[in-house]
Amino acid sequence: QVQLVESGGGSVQPGGSLRLSCAASGIMFSAYDMGWYRQAPGKQRELVASITNGGMTNYADSVKGRFTISRDNAKNTATLQMNSLKPEDTAVYYCNARQVFFRQVEYWGQGTRVTVSS
C-alpha cells in the first residue's frame, strides 16, 4: 500500500518559516520524482517545487529564493523548507510522487494546511 504522509504544516506570521516533510512508503522512492503542490481556497492546485530522482530542482516563480525542496532517498522523505512566508502562501500543501519512467503512475498525500497571517 502506497502512502505519502505530509507533516509540518501550521500557522505562522508573515516572514516566518515552516518545514514540510513527506514520508513515503510502499514505493521505490528513488524511482520517483517528488513534488510539492498547493491549493488555496477558490484556486486551482499549482506546482510549488519539484525534485527529480537525480536531485534536479524546479520552483514556481512565486517561491524562488524563499523555498527549498530536498529529498533523502535513504529515509524515503521529501522536504520543503519555506522561509519568508507571505499571506499568499496560505494553502493546503500536497506531496506528490511521480514514477520516473511511467509518468502516469503518481500518488498524492492527504495534504497539510499552511496559514500565514498576522
KANORWO-V902972 format. One record per run of one state. SS is the DSSP state (alpha for helix, beta for strand, coil for the rest). FROM is the first residue (numbers start at 1). LEN is the number of residues. Records with the same first field share a line. If there is no record, write none. Layout:
SS=FROM-LEN, FROM-LEN
This chain:
coil=1-2, 8-2, 13-5, 26-3, 40-6, 52-5, 60-7, 73-4, 83-4, 90-1, 100-6, 109-3, 117-2
beta=3-5, 10-3, 18-8, 32-8, 46-6, 57-3, 67-6, 77-6, 91-9, 106-3, 112-5
alpha=29-3, 87-3
